[in-house]
């Protein structure tokens, strides 16, 4: 069995995964103590994993937010959702505490591998729209990590709908600034939306609010066009859009699909786009699969 955890800015989820990809029934969660910085988050992750650990476990796999050097399991950079997360030698720290070899993978790439397993697709483009926008290009079952370990950070391509809007990375005009949950909400408020609305989910429950409708359309259009542009460039077998925003329904979904089809060039116009309601368990399964492949290499 593989001990596996998914570390996010608000919660940590952990479980054990069998070699066939089956998750244990016991999936545990705890709040991410982000206010305690990297040491507190490492300790919380270790405690959660230790509470599940069994002598049958052979390794640890971690899915985490941030730019990850998978060769040594170090978080190279991250947003301020976890202060001091950049520079954390996560694999070394957890391996020392739990006594097992440890692999660390960026959460977008872990999610992408999990989706590839779910859909049975060796080549897949995953776009994960939630608090931010991430994803993965999976080729022959392996994520493309890039020369600087930022492969999969798809939220930082330019989107016309986001012109002038600040991105958490410090730049402006990026896809994440308009297509993430926070981005859709920011677009709504920047144009005079009801200040009492505090979540993207609330926007989907305001059918009489024309600006809420427009915000969802803007986010869906930006994400769909980005997906189409990426397909034109890299020609994957399948595109999957997932994350909390993927559960927004209409009018977001129609805008996404329309922009996607209008962006595709004829040669790739038949490339299927799926919308998945997959959650953290997909990233857990993907991270475990990545570790198992490393152990058998």
C-alpha positions as CSV (number, residue, x, y, z in Angstrom):
1,X,0.0,0.0,0.0
2,X,1.0,3.6,-0.6
3,X,0.4,6.2,2.1
4,X,-0.8,9.3,0.2
5,X,-1.8,12.9,1.0
6,X,-3.1,15.9,-0.9
7,X,-2.0,19.2,0.6
8,X,-4.1,22.2,-0.3
9,X,-4.3,25.8,1.1
10,X,-7.4,25.0,3.2
11,X,-7.3,21.2,3.9
12,X,-5.2,18.1,3.8
13,X,-6.7,14.8,2.7
14,X,-4.9,11.4,3.3
15,X,-5.5,7.8,2.7
16,X,-3.9,4.5,1.6
17,X,-3.9,3.3,-2.0
18,X,-3.4,-0.3,-3.2
19,X,-1.3,-1.2,-6.1
20,X,-4.4,-1.6,-8.3
21,X,-5.4,2.0,-7.5
22,X,-8.1,1.2,-5.0
23,X,-8.4,3.8,-2.3
24,X,-8.9,2.6,1.3
25,X,-12.3,3.3,2.7
26,X,-10.7,5.5,5.4
27,X,-10.0,8.9,3.8
28,X,-9.1,11.4,6.5
29,X,-9.1,15.1,6.4
30,X,-7.8,17.9,8.6
31,X,-7.7,21.7,8.1
32,X,-4.4,23.0,6.7
33,X,-2.7,25.0,9.5
34,X,-1.5,27.6,7.0
35,X,-1.1,30.2,9.7
36,X,1.6,28.1,11.3
37,X,3.7,28.2,8.1
38,X,5.6,25.3,6.5
39,X,6.6,23.6,9.7
40,X,3.0,23.4,10.9
41,X,1.8,22.1,7.6
42,X,4.5,19.4,7.5
43,X,3.7,18.4,11.0
44,X,0.0,18.2,10.3
45,X,0.6,16.1,7.2
46,X,2.9,13.8,9.1
47,X,0.4,13.3,11.9
48,X,-2.4,12.5,9.4
49,X,-0.3,10.0,7.5
50,X,1.0,8.4,10.8
51,X,-2.6,7.9,12.0
52,X,-3.1,5.7,8.8
53,X,0.3,4.0,8.6
54,X,0.4,0.2,8.5
55,X,3.3,-2.1,8.3
56,X,2.2,-3.1,4.8
57,X,2.9,0.4,3.5
58,X,5.9,0.6,1.2
59,X,6.1,4.3,0.3
60,X,4.6,7.8,0.7
61,X,3.2,9.9,-2.1
62,X,2.3,13.6,-1.8
63,X,0.2,15.9,-4.0
64,X,0.8,19.5,-3.1
65,X,0.2,23.0,-4.3
66,X,3.2,24.9,-5.6
67,X,6.1,24.4,-8.1
68,X,7.7,21.0,-7.2
69,X,11.1,19.6,-8.1
70,X,10.0,16.0,-8.3
71,X,13.6,14.7,-8.5
72,X,14.2,15.6,-4.8
73,X,10.7,16.3,-3.6
74,X,11.3,20.0,-2.8
75,X,8.6,22.7,-3.1
76,X,10.5,25.4,-5.1
77,X,7.9,28.1,-5.1
78,X,4.3,28.7,-4.0
79,X,1.7,31.4,-3.4
80,X,1.2,32.9,0.0
81,X,-1.7,30.5,0.8
82,X,0.9,28.6,2.9
83,X,3.5,31.1,4.1
84,X,7.0,29.8,3.6
85,X,6.0,26.8,1.6
86,X,8.5,27.5,-1.1
87,X,11.8,25.9,-0.2
88,X,10.3,23.1,1.9
89,X,12.2,19.9,1.5
90,X,9.0,17.9,1.8
91,X,10.2,14.4,0.7
92,X,13.2,14.5,3.0
93,X,11.2,15.7,6.0
94,X,8.3,13.2,5.6
95,X,10.6,10.3,4.8
96,X,12.6,11.1,7.9
97,X,9.5,11.1,10.1
98,X,7.7,8.2,8.6
99,X,10.6,6.0,7.6
100,X,9.4,5.3,4.1
101,X,10.6,6.5,0.6
102,X,8.6,9.6,-0.4
103,X,7.7,11.1,-3.7
104,X,6.2,14.6,-4.1
105,X,4.2,15.8,-7.1
106,X,2.5,19.1,-7.9
107,X,-1.3,18.8,-7.4
108,X,-2.2,19.6,-11.0
109,X,0.0,16.8,-12.3
110,X,-1.3,14.4,-9.7
111,X,-4.8,15.3,-10.7
112,X,-4.0,14.8,-14.3
113,X,-2.6,11.3,-13.8
114,X,-5.7,10.5,-11.8
115,X,-7.9,11.7,-14.6
116,X,-5.9,9.7,-17.1
117,X,-6.5,6.6,-15.1
118,X,-10.2,7.4,-14.7
119,X,-10.8,7.9,-18.4
120,X,-8.3,5.3,-19.6
121,X,-6.4,7.8,-21.7
122,X,-2.7,7.6,-22.0
123,X,-2.5,11.1,-23.6
124,X,-4.7,13.8,-21.9
125,X,-4.8,17.5,-21.3
126,X,-6.3,18.3,-17.8
127,X,-7.5,21.8,-16.8
128,X,-8.3,22.0,-13.1
129,X,-10.3,25.2,-12.2
130,X,-10.9,25.7,-8.5
131,X,-9.4,28.2,-6.2
132,X,-6.8,28.7,-8.9
133,X,-6.3,27.2,-12.4
134,X,-3.8,24.3,-12.8
135,X,-3.6,21.2,-14.8
136,X,-1.4,18.7,-16.6
137,X,-0.4,17.4,-20.0
138,X,-0.1,13.6,-19.6
139,X,1.7,11.8,-22.4
140,X,2.1,8.0,-22.3
141,X,0.8,8.1,-18.7
142,X,3.5,10.5,-17.5
143,X,3.0,14.2,-16.7
144,X,5.1,16.7,-18.7
145,X,7.0,18.5,-15.9
146,X,9.1,20.9,-17.9
147,X,12.7,22.1,-17.8
148,X,11.9,24.4,-14.8
149,X,9.4,22.2,-13.0
150,X,6.4,24.4,-13.9
151,X,4.7,22.0,-16.4
152,X,1.0,22.0,-15.7
153,X,0.7,25.6,-14.4
154,X,-1.8,26.3,-17.2
155,X,-3.4,29.2,-15.3
156,X,-0.7,31.5,-16.3
157,X,-1.3,31.7,-20.1
158,X,-2.7,35.0,-21.3
159,X,-6.5,35.4,-21.6
160,X,-8.2,38.4,-23.3
161,X,-11.0,38.3,-20.7
162,X,-8.5,38.9,-17.9
163,X,-6.8,42.1,-19.3
164,X,-5.8,44.3,-16.4
165,X,-6.9,41.8,-13.8
166,X,-4.3,40.8,-11.2
167,X,-3.2,37.2,-11.0
168,X,-2.0,35.7,-7.7
169,X,1.4,35.1,-9.4
170,X,1.9,38.9,-9.4
171,X,1.3,39.5,-13.1
172,X,-1.9,40.6,-14.8
173,X,-4.1,39.2,-17.6
174,X,-3.5,35.5,-16.9
175,X,-6.2,32.8,-17.3
176,X,-6.4,32.2,-13.5
177,X,-7.4,35.9,-12.9
178,X,-10.7,35.3,-14.7
179,X,-11.4,31.5,-14.9
180,X,-10.7,30.4,-11.4
181,X,-13.3,30.5,-8.6
182,X,-11.6,33.6,-7.2
183,X,-11.2,35.1,-10.7
184,X,-14.8,34.8,-11.6
185,X,-15.8,36.4,-8.3
186,X,-13.2,39.2,-8.8
187,X,-14.5,39.9,-12.3
188,X,-18.1,40.2,-10.9
189,X,-17.1,42.5,-8.1
190,X,-14.8,44.6,-10.3
191,X,-17.8,45.5,-12.4
192,X,-20.1,46.5,-9.5
193,X,-21.5,43.2,-8.4
194,X,-23.3,42.8,-5.1
195,X,-20.5,43.0,-2.4
196,X,-22.5,40.6,-0.2
197,X,-21.7,37.7,-2.7
198,X,-18.6,36.0,-1.3
199,X,-18.4,32.7,-3.3
200,X,-18.6,31.7,-6.9
201,X,-21.2,29.1,-5.9
202,X,-23.5,32.0,-4.9
203,X,-23.2,33.4,-8.5
204,X,-24.8,30.2,-9.9
205,X,-27.8,30.8,-7.6
206,X,-28.6,34.3,-8.9
207,X,-30.6,33.7,-12.1
208,X,-32.0,37.3,-12.1
209,X,-28.5,38.8,-11.7
210,X,-27.3,39.7,-15.2
211,X,-23.8,40.5,-14.0
212,X,-23.5,37.1,-12.2
213,X,-24.5,35.5,-15.5
214,X,-21.9,37.6,-17.4
215,X,-19.1,36.6,-14.9
216,X,-19.8,32.9,-15.3
217,X,-19.8,33.4,-19.1
218,X,-16.5,35.3,-19.0
219,X,-14.9,32.6,-16.9
220,X,-16.2,29.8,-19.1
221,X,-15.3,31.5,-22.3
222,X,-11.7,32.2,-21.2
223,X,-11.2,28.6,-20.0
224,X,-12.8,27.1,-23.2
225,X,-10.7,29.3,-25.5
226,X,-7.5,28.4,-23.6
227,X,-8.3,24.7,-23.8
228,X,-8.9,25.0,-27.5
229,X,-5.7,26.9,-28.1
230,X,-3.7,24.3,-26.1
231,X,-5.3,21.5,-28.2
232,X,-4.3,23.3,-31.4
233,X,-0.7,23.4,-30.1
234,X,-0.2,20.0,-28.5
235,X,-2.9,17.7,-30.0
236,X,-3.9,15.5,-27.0
237,X,-6.3,12.6,-27.4
238,X,-8.7,14.0,-24.8
239,X,-9.4,17.2,-22.7
240,X,-10.8,17.0,-19.2
241,X,-11.9,20.0,-17.2
242,X,-12.3,19.4,-13.5
243,X,-12.2,21.2,-10.2
244,X,-14.9,23.0,-8.1
245,X,-15.6,25.5,-11.0
246,X,-16.5,22.6,-13.2
247,X,-19.6,22.0,-11.1
248,X,-20.9,25.5,-11.9
249,X,-23.4,24.3,-14.5
250,X,-25.1,26.8,-16.8
251,X,-24.3,29.3,-18.3
252,X,-20.6,28.5,-17.6
253,X,-20.7,25.1,-19.3
254,X,-22.3,26.4,-22.5
255,X,-19.8,29.3,-22.7
256,X,-16.9,26.9,-22.2
257,X,-18.0,24.4,-24.9
258,X,-18.8,27.2,-27.4
259,X,-15.4,28.9,-27.0
260,X,-13.6,25.6,-27.1
261,X,-15.2,24.6,-30.4
262,X,-14.8,28.0,-31.9
263,X,-11.1,28.0,-31.1
264,X,-10.2,24.6,-32.5
265,X,-8.6,24.3,-35.9
266,X,-10.2,21.8,-38.3
267,X,-7.6,19.1,-37.9
268,X,-8.3,18.7,-34.2
269,X,-12.0,19.7,-34.2
270,X,-13.1,16.2,-33.1
271,X,-11.0,16.3,-29.9
272,X,-13.4,15.4,-27.1
273,X,-13.8,17.7,-24.0
274,X,-15.2,16.1,-20.9
275,X,-16.3,17.9,-17.7
276,X,-15.5,15.9,-14.6
277,X,-16.8,16.2,-11.0
278,X,-13.7,14.4,-9.7
279,X,-12.5,15.6,-6.3
280,X,-9.4,15.2,-4.1
281,X,-9.5,11.4,-4.4
282,X,-8.4,11.7,-8.0
283,X,-5.2,13.6,-7.0
284,X,-4.6,11.0,-4.3
285,X,-4.9,8.2,-6.8
286,X,-2.7,10.0,-9.3
287,X,0.1,10.7,-6.7
288,X,0.1,7.1,-5.6
289,X,0.3,5.8,-9.2
290,X,3.2,8.2,-9.8
291,X,5.1,6.8,-6.8
292,X,4.4,3.2,-7.8
293,X,5.8,3.8,-11.2
294,X,8.9,5.3,-9.7
295,X,9.4,2.3,-7.5
296,X,9.1,-0.2,-10.3
297,X,11.3,1.7,-12.7
